[in-house]
Amino acid sequence: MLLQGIKVIEHATYFAAPGAGGILSDWGAEVIKIEPPGGDPVRGNFPTKGTGKEHLTDNPSFDADNRGKKSIVVDARTEEGREIIRKLADSADVFLTNVRPGGIERSGLGYEILSKRNPKLVYCALTGYGLEGPDANAPGFDVASFWSRSGLARLTAPKGAELFPVRTASGDHTTSIAAVAAINAALIQALKTGKGQLVDVSLLRTGLYTLHTDLSIQLFFGRIASTRPRNQAYHPLSNFFRTKDDHWVCIVARAGRADLPRMSRALDLPDLEGDPRMADGKSRRDNSAELTAMFDEAFAKFTREEIAERLTREEIAWAPCQTLADVAIDPQVHAAGGIVQMPGKDGTGTFAAPASPARFAGVDDGPKGPGPGLGQHTREVLASLGYAAADIEAMYASKAVA
């Protein structure tokens, strides 16, 4: 396993930071998840009660981000609880948190304190807006920090259309990938030099990088084109089209006129190359509505299976616009390793879940266990820190742990 021997302390809830911890767990790290009394709020989302899968998982969205981790419940509002967290960080390689900067500093769990105790510690602070600036302590969620503040929401909606939210935790999980990359870069330094690093990852900055090309254009030219409706596309062939049997396909046309002969054959449009409306970029833009209507009519003559065969034969860059139900049975999704079998809590059954975002040849990069029960490993972890049994019982009695 790639990260075997790496110990991660995750003091975080919700999606972005736990998602990063989940990837690190898949890749072999030992991840100890510190949960507040009552647990990570995501434990209450999408419960499986009444679905017939209670024996496998309590909650698919929680378990997908937290599989293979150890769960301990520590009340960080108490000094006793905070000292437990400090002791955990003393022997860790990575400390991962999404507690807001002001709160984590007030609790005595900031980078300066933990790194003095453990100089090789990689400390990843995952926040909404970063560690500096007027909004550093503002609460961050992906629909606000990643999607809206970055400009993605306004840029993605076609001009004149109402705005819409990003899908559940998709901005969070994009940020999870960024956090894992940053953590592993800092780990390389720590393993080479013995010196740790403060890693600052934010939903906002990840959102900005996600629209990197458009933001680059805005910064250079001082303006950016808006997203256009289908019938106003700059290149009418780079678009979405509906088939005879009510499926949608995405076409990505090569620059200029390179794809015209291929599309002419695929769509039975023999005059396409000679059509003056397709002559150059300006003529295509000026006649976008008429051309889109023509292509709509052409695609509507074929079923999805028929058009797939024609487009593939002509080596057109295309893809089906799938529902998640389609994705779940897509053979290419499975061939790419995009869905894995996750162990259920009963110890025998498994269920399908999303894979981590990368594959390593010849390496076990899948789930290392089920999602943990709340506080399942509290006693085990406390004992590993050297606490005596009587002390552990006293902590339970005082509710510093659970």
N, C-alpha and C positions, 0 to 999 in steps of 0.2 A: 504494500500500500504506500502510495506516494508520501503522505504526511504522517506515517506511523511514527510515534514518539513525540509528536507536536501536541502540546496541551493548550487548549483554548478555554478561557473563562468568558462566558457570554452573559452579560448583565443587561438584558434587553427584552423587549416585548414587540408584539405586532409582526411586521413582515420583513423589512429591509435588512436589519441586522440579524435576526434569526435565519433569514434566507442565506446570508453569507455564512453563518455558522453551520447551516445545513450542508452547504457545498463542501466546506472544510471537513465536516464529518464524513460525507460520502468519500472523500479523497483520503481518509484514513486518520484524521486527527481525532484525539479525544476531546470532546466538547462537553463541558459542564455548564448547563444552563441554570442560571440563578433566576428564580421566579419569585414575585412578591406573594404575600399571603393572598390566597384566592386564585393565584395563577395568572399566566399570560392571558389577557382578555380574548385572544384568538381561540382559546380552548372552548369558548362558548359559541363560536361561529359554525354553522353547517353541521350540527350534531347528527349522528347516524341513527339515533333512536327511532325505532319503528321502520327502518329500511331493511332489516334482516342482516345487517353487517355489523351489529354491535360487538360481535365477538372478534372482529378484525381491527376496528379503529373507533376512537371516540369522535374524531373530527378530521376529515380529509385534508382541509387546508392547513390546520395546525401540524398534523403529522408529516405532511410533505416537506415542511420547512424544518422540522425538529427531529426527524428520524435519526436513530443511532446516538442521540445525545443522552447524557445523564441529567436528571432534573433534581434540583434541590430548592427548597423553599426557605428563603432568608428574609427577615424583615429588616430592610436597610434603613428604616427609620430609627432603629435602636443602635446604640454604640456597639453592643455585643454582635449584632448582625453585620455591621460594617467591618468589624475586626475580622470576622470570618471571611469576608470578601477580600480583605487585604491579604490574609494568609493564603487564600487560594491564588491570588495574583503573584505571590512571592515565588511560587514554583512553576508558574505558567510561562509559556512562550508568547501567548497572545491574550490580550484583554480586549474584548469587543463590547461596546456599549452604545445605546441610543438614548441614554438619559441626557436631558438638555444640559448644556455647559454649566449654567449657574447651579443647577441641582447637584450635578456630580461633584463640583468643587466644594459646595457646602457640606456634602457628605464625607469629605475627606478621601474621595476615591478618584481624584483627578490624576492626570498624567504625572505631574511633578512629584506627588507623594508616592505613587506606586512605582515610578521609575527609580526613585532613590532607594527603595527597598529591593528592586529587581532591575538592575541597569540594562539587562538584555531584553526587557519586555517590549514587545510590539503592541502599542496601545492604539486601537482603532476607535475613534469617536465618529459615529455615524449620526448625522443630524439633518435637520431640514434645510438649514441655510449656511452651514459652516460655523467655525469657531470664532470668527471675528465679525465686526460690523454691527450696525444698529439692530438687526433682527436675529442675531446669533442665538438668542434665547427664546425666539418665537416657536410655538409648536409647529411641527412639520409633518405633513402627510403627503403622499405622492400626488393626489389630485390637486393639492394646493402648491406645494413646493416644486415638484418635478414637472407637473403638467401645466399649471397655470402661470406661476411666477416666471418660469423659463421662457415662455412664449409659445410652447408647443400647442396649447389649446387654441389660441387665436390663429396660429399658422395652419393647423391641421383642418379646421373647419373651412369649407368653401366660402368664398366671399358672399356675404349677405345671409349665411346660414346661422342658426342659433348654435351656441357652443354646447359641447357634450363632454361627459367625464371620461377619463381614462378607465379601462376595465380594471377590475379588482386587483390591486397590488402589482400591476404590470410595471409601473414606474419604480415601485419598491424593489422588485426583483431585478430590474435593470441595474439599480444601484447596488444590489447584492453582488452582482458580477463585478462591478467596479471595486467594491470593497475587498473582495477576494483577491483580485489582481494586485491591489495596493498592499494588502497584508502580506502576500507572498513575496513581493518585491522587498518589503521591509524585513521579512524573515531571512532573505538571502543575506542582507547586510548584517543582521544580528548573528547569523550562523558563522559568517566570515570574520566579523570583528568583535563580537561580544557586546556590541552596542545596539540598544533598542531604538525605537523611533515612534514619535507621535504621528499617526496617520489620520488626516482630516478628510472624511468622505461625506458629501452632502447630496441630498436629493436634488437640490438646485443645480449644483455643478454638473451632476450626471445628466440632468435634463438639458443643460446647455451643450454638453458634448454630444448628446443624442441628435440634436439638430445642427451639428457642427458645420455642415456644408452651407446651409441657409444662413446661419449666423456669420460665417465667414464672408458671405456675399453682402450681408447687411453692414458689417463693420467696414468693409472695403469701399462699397459704393454708397452707403448711407441710405439704402432702400432695398426692399425685397418684394418680389412678385407674390401676390396672394395665391392661395390654392383655388383652382378653378373648378366649376361644376363639370360633369362628364362632357356635356355638349359644347364646352368652351376650352377643351384641352389644347395645349400648345401643339402637341402632335397627336392628332385624332386616333392614330393607331396604338399609341401608348395609353391604354385605357382598359375599361372593364366592359365586357359584353355578355349578354344573356343568350343562352342557347335555346333551341327549339323545345327542349324538355325542362326549361326553367332552371338551369344551372348557370352560374356566372364563371367566366374565365378572365384572367388578367393577362394582357399582352404587353410586352416591353419591346418596343420597336428600336432597332439600331438607328444610330444617327443618320440623318440625311435620307437618301433614297435606297439604301442598301437592301432593305427588306421588301421593297415594292414587288420585285419579281416573285419572291416567295409567297407573299400574301395574295398576290394576283392568282397564283395557282391554288393556294389553300382555300380561298373564298370564292373561286370561280368568278373572278372579276377581271376579265381579259384586258380591259382598257385602263387598268389602274395606273400603269407606268406612264401612259400618255395623257392622263387626266391633268389639265392645267392647274387644278386646285391642289394637286400634290407636288407641284413643281419645286417649291422651296419652302423654307420656314414661314415666310410672311404669307404666302398663299394658303398654306395649311391653317395658320392661325385665323386668317380672314374668313375662311370657309369652314371653320371647325364644326359648326352646327350641322351644316349640310353633309359633310363627310361622315360625322358620327352617325347621322341617320342612315346613310348608305351602308356603313359597316354594321349597324344594328340589324338592318334588313338581311344582310348577307349571313351574319352569324345565326340569325333566327331560323335559317333553313336547315341547320344541322343539330343533331343531338350532341350532348357533351362527348359521348364516346366517338362519334364521327369527327367532330372538330378536333378532338385530342389526337386522333390518328393523322389528320391532315396537317396540323401544326407541327407535330413531332417529325413527320416525314420531311417537312420543309425546313427543319431546324430553326423554327421560330422560338424565341424565348417566351415561354408562357407558363402559367400555373393555374390550377383550379382554385377558385375562391371557396374554401371549405368551411363548413360548420365544424365545431369541436366534435360532434358526433362522427363526422367524416374523418377528422384527424385521428380519432381513437382507433380506427380500423385501416388507416392508410399504410400500405406495406412499406413505403419509403420512410415514413416516420419511425416504424419499428426497425427497419434496416439501419437507420442512422442512430439507433439507440435512444431515441427520444422519449420512450416510455419504458419504465422499469417495473419490476415486481417488488413490492415492498412488504416486509414481514408484518403480519398482524399481531395484535397483542396476545392472541391465544397461543402463540408460539408455533403454530402449525400452518395456518393459512396465509395467503398473500393476496394483495390487491394491486391493481395498476396505479401508477403515480408518475408524474413528470420526472424525467431524469435531470441530473445536473447539466450545466451548459457545455461541457466538453467531455471528450472521450480520450482515453489513453490506451494505446495498443498493449495488450497482454497484461493489463492492470485491472484489479477489482476496483472500479470507480463508482459502484452502485451503493445502495443503502446498506448500512452496517447494522441495522436493527430497527425496531418499530419506534414510533413516537413514544416518549417516556410518559408514564403516569405522573401526575402532579406530586412532587416531593418523593418520588420513588427511590431516589438514591441519596437522600439527605443523610441518613445515618452512615451509610458507606463512605461518603465523601468526608464527613466530619471525623470519622475514625481515621481516615487516611491522613488527616491533618494533625493527628496525634492527640485529639481530645479523648479524655477518659469516658467510659460509659456513663458514669455518674454525672459528669459535666454535660454530656449530651442530653441526658434525661432532664437536667435542670433547664437547658435551653428550650426543650420542648414545653416544659411546664411554664416558662416565662413567655412562650410564644415568639421567641426570637427566631425560631426555626419551626418548620412543620414538615 
